[in-house]
Amino acid sequence: MSAVTHIGRGPSSPAAVRASSLEAEKLAQRKARCDYCKTATRFVLSTIGLCVVVALYAVVGAFIFQTLEQTNEKEECIQAILSNFAYISNRYNCV
């Protein structure tokens, strides 16, 4: 067997070593992500994590409520001012 046909084949070739190191690196990254997910899940399900999630839920809900009701509140304010102005002008015959 010549040396030319042997290059690039077998487990000790540089290409095989690079491929196995890339696979090992991918496996290590996957394991790190899995460990991170487990840690995050444990934190969220803990008492402190649950309190943080509930507090964030309340704050986000308050901002959403404020955004949704902002236009309605402005319209009610304008109507109240106009009705007070009409009442005052009718009472004191300003018109």
C-alpha atoms as an extended CHARMM CRD file, in Angstrom:
* protein
*
        95  EXT
         1         1  MET       CA              0.0000000000        0.0000000000        0.0000000000  PROA      1               0.0000000000
         2         2  SER       CA              1.4470000000        3.3210000000       -1.0010000000  PROA      2               0.0000000000
         3         3  ALA       CA              1.6660000000        6.3350000000        1.2480000000  PROA      3               0.0000000000
         4         4  VAL       CA             -0.5370000000        8.3600000000       -1.0880000000  PROA      4               0.0000000000
         5         5  THR       CA             -3.5380000000        6.0820000000       -0.6890000000  PROA      5               0.0000000000
         6         6  HSD       CA             -3.0890000000        5.9780000000        3.0750000000  PROA      6               0.0000000000
         7         7  ILE       CA             -3.1870000000        9.7970000000        3.5700000000  PROA      7               0.0000000000
         8         8  GLY       CA             -6.5630000000       11.0660000000        4.7560000000  PROA      8               0.0000000000
         9         9  ARG       CA             -7.7680000000        7.6580000000        5.8690000000  PROA      9               0.0000000000
        10        10  GLY       CA             -7.7940000000        6.1440000000        9.2850000000  PROA      10              0.0000000000
        11        11  PRO       CA             -8.4040000000        7.5270000000       12.7480000000  PROA      11              0.0000000000
        12        12  SER       CA             -4.9770000000        9.1230000000       13.0930000000  PROA      12              0.0000000000
        13        13  SER       CA             -5.1810000000       11.4010000000       10.0560000000  PROA      13              0.0000000000
        14        14  PRO       CA             -5.3590000000       15.1820000000       10.6990000000  PROA      14              0.0000000000
        15        15  ALA       CA             -8.8120000000       15.4130000000        9.0870000000  PROA      15              0.0000000000
        16        16  ALA       CA            -10.1730000000       12.7120000000       11.3850000000  PROA      16              0.0000000000
        17        17  VAL       CA             -8.6340000000       14.3940000000       14.4240000000  PROA      17              0.0000000000
        18        18  ARG       CA            -10.1860000000       17.7480000000       13.4410000000  PROA      18              0.0000000000
        19        19  ALA       CA            -13.5770000000       16.1270000000       12.8600000000  PROA      19              0.0000000000
        20        20  SER       CA            -13.5070000000       14.3740000000       16.2160000000  PROA      20              0.0000000000
        21        21  SER       CA            -12.4260000000       17.5610000000       17.9940000000  PROA      21              0.0000000000
        22        22  LEU       CA            -15.2790000000       19.4740000000       16.3060000000  PROA      22              0.0000000000
        23        23  GLU       CA            -17.7430000000       16.8090000000       17.4030000000  PROA      23              0.0000000000
        24        24  ALA       CA            -16.3530000000       16.9340000000       20.9190000000  PROA      24              0.0000000000
        25        25  GLU       CA            -16.6730000000       20.7310000000       20.9160000000  PROA      25              0.0000000000
        26        26  LYS       CA            -20.2810000000       20.5400000000       19.6990000000  PROA      26              0.0000000000
        27        27  LEU       CA            -21.0900000000       17.9990000000       22.3870000000  PROA      27              0.0000000000
        28        28  ALA       CA            -19.4970000000       20.2230000000       25.0270000000  PROA      28              0.0000000000
        29        29  GLN       CA            -21.5230000000       23.2350000000       23.8350000000  PROA      29              0.0000000000
        30        30  ARG       CA            -24.7220000000       21.1810000000       23.8460000000  PROA      30              0.0000000000
        31        31  LYS       CA            -23.9950000000       19.9710000000       27.3790000000  PROA      31              0.0000000000
        32        32  ALA       CA            -23.2920000000       23.5440000000       28.5200000000  PROA      32              0.0000000000
        33        33  ARG       CA            -26.6330000000       24.7130000000       27.0720000000  PROA      33              0.0000000000
        34        34  CYS       CA            -28.4210000000       21.8140000000       28.7200000000  PROA      34              0.0000000000
        35        35  ASP       CA            -26.8060000000       22.6150000000       32.0700000000  PROA      35              0.0000000000
        36        36  TYR       CA            -27.7760000000       26.2890000000       31.6910000000  PROA      36              0.0000000000
        37        37  CYS       CA            -31.3940000000       25.3320000000       30.9660000000  PROA      37              0.0000000000
        38        38  LYS       CA            -31.4910000000       23.0660000000       34.0080000000  PROA      38              0.0000000000
        39        39  THR       CA            -30.0760000000       25.8290000000       36.2080000000  PROA      39              0.0000000000
        40        40  ALA       CA            -32.5370000000       28.3900000000       34.8430000000  PROA      40              0.0000000000
        41        41  THR       CA            -35.4600000000       26.0040000000       35.3620000000  PROA      41              0.0000000000
        42        42  ARG       CA            -34.4300000000       25.2980000000       38.9420000000  PROA      42              0.0000000000
        43        43  PHE       CA            -34.1850000000       29.0370000000       39.6430000000  PROA      43              0.0000000000
        44        44  VAL       CA            -37.5710000000       29.8350000000       38.1150000000  PROA      44              0.0000000000
        45        45  LEU       CA            -39.2460000000       27.0580000000       40.0340000000  PROA      45              0.0000000000
        46        46  SER       CA            -37.6560000000       28.0900000000       43.3170000000  PROA      46              0.0000000000
        47        47  THR       CA            -39.4480000000       30.4350000000       45.7120000000  PROA      47              0.0000000000
        48        48  ILE       CA            -37.2640000000       33.4290000000       44.9110000000  PROA      48              0.0000000000
        49        49  GLY       CA            -37.5580000000       32.8120000000       41.1930000000  PROA      49              0.0000000000
        50        50  LEU       CA            -41.3150000000       32.5180000000       41.4480000000  PROA      50              0.0000000000
        51        51  CYS       CA            -41.4980000000       35.8360000000       43.3150000000  PROA      51              0.0000000000
        52        52  VAL       CA            -39.3730000000       37.5120000000       40.6420000000  PROA      52              0.0000000000
        53        53  VAL       CA            -41.5840000000       36.1160000000       37.8680000000  PROA      53              0.0000000000
        54        54  VAL       CA            -44.7690000000       37.3170000000       39.6200000000  PROA      54              0.0000000000
        55        55  ALA       CA            -43.2910000000       40.7910000000       40.1910000000  PROA      55              0.0000000000
        56        56  LEU       CA            -42.2330000000       41.0810000000       36.5460000000  PROA      56              0.0000000000
        57        57  TYR       CA            -45.6730000000       39.8680000000       35.4610000000  PROA      57              0.0000000000
        58        58  ALA       CA            -47.3250000000       42.5940000000       37.5490000000  PROA      58              0.0000000000
        59        59  VAL       CA            -45.0480000000       45.3370000000       36.2260000000  PROA      59              0.0000000000
        60        60  VAL       CA            -45.5040000000       44.3050000000       32.5950000000  PROA      60              0.0000000000
        61        61  GLY       CA            -49.2660000000       44.0640000000       33.1320000000  PROA      61              0.0000000000
        62        62  ALA       CA            -49.3260000000       47.5630000000       34.6100000000  PROA      62              0.0000000000
        63        63  PHE       CA            -47.4960000000       48.9970000000       31.6060000000  PROA      63              0.0000000000
        64        64  ILE       CA            -49.8060000000       47.2050000000       29.1860000000  PROA      64              0.0000000000
        65        65  PHE       CA            -52.8870000000       48.4400000000       31.0800000000  PROA      65              0.0000000000
        66        66  GLN       CA            -51.5370000000       51.9960000000       31.1010000000  PROA      66              0.0000000000
        67        67  THR       CA            -50.8800000000       51.8670000000       27.3600000000  PROA      67              0.0000000000
        68        68  LEU       CA            -54.3180000000       50.4810000000       26.5550000000  PROA      68              0.0000000000
        69        69  GLU       CA            -56.2410000000       52.9030000000       28.7660000000  PROA      69              0.0000000000
        70        70  GLN       CA            -54.2280000000       56.0270000000       27.9680000000  PROA      70              0.0000000000
        71        71  THR       CA            -56.3900000000       57.1630000000       25.0380000000  PROA      71              0.0000000000
        72        72  ASN       CA            -59.6320000000       56.4100000000       26.8830000000  PROA      72              0.0000000000
        73        73  GLU       CA            -58.4540000000       58.3940000000       29.9120000000  PROA      73              0.0000000000
        74        74  LYS       CA            -57.5540000000       61.3940000000       27.7510000000  PROA      74              0.0000000000
        75        75  GLU       CA            -60.9810000000       61.3330000000       26.0960000000  PROA      75              0.0000000000
        76        76  GLU       CA            -62.7250000000       61.1800000000       29.4860000000  PROA      76              0.0000000000
        77        77  CYS       CA            -60.6100000000       64.0720000000       30.7530000000  PROA      77              0.0000000000
        78        78  ILE       CA            -61.4680000000       66.2050000000       27.7380000000  PROA      78              0.0000000000
        79        79  GLN       CA            -65.1760000000       65.3970000000       28.0880000000  PROA      79              0.0000000000
        80        80  ALA       CA            -65.0870000000       66.3210000000       31.7870000000  PROA      80              0.0000000000
        81        81  ILE       CA            -63.3610000000       69.6330000000       31.0610000000  PROA      81              0.0000000000
        82        82  LEU       CA            -65.8230000000       70.4580000000       28.2970000000  PROA      82              0.0000000000
        83        83  SER       CA            -68.8380000000       69.5850000000       30.4450000000  PROA      83              0.0000000000
        84        84  ASN       CA            -67.4670000000       71.6890000000       33.3280000000  PROA      84              0.0000000000
        85        85  PHE       CA            -66.8630000000       74.5730000000       30.9440000000  PROA      85              0.0000000000
        86        86  ALA       CA            -70.4010000000       74.2480000000       29.5780000000  PROA      86              0.0000000000
        87        87  TYR       CA            -71.8280000000       74.1260000000       33.1120000000  PROA      87              0.0000000000
        88        88  ILE       CA            -69.8950000000       77.2090000000       34.1980000000  PROA      88              0.0000000000
        89        89  SER       CA            -70.7450000000       79.1730000000       31.0600000000  PROA      89              0.0000000000
        90        90  ASN       CA            -74.4650000000       78.2930000000       31.3970000000  PROA      90              0.0000000000
        91        91  ARG       CA            -74.5080000000       79.1000000000       35.0880000000  PROA      91              0.0000000000
        92        92  TYR       CA            -72.9110000000       82.4980000000       34.7550000000  PROA      92              0.0000000000
        93        93  ASN       CA            -74.4340000000       83.2710000000       31.3360000000  PROA      93              0.0000000000
        94        94  CYS       CA            -71.0380000000       83.6970000000       29.7490000000  PROA      94              0.0000000000
        95        95  VAL       CA            -72.2230000000       82.5990000000       26.3470000000  PROA      95              0.0000000000
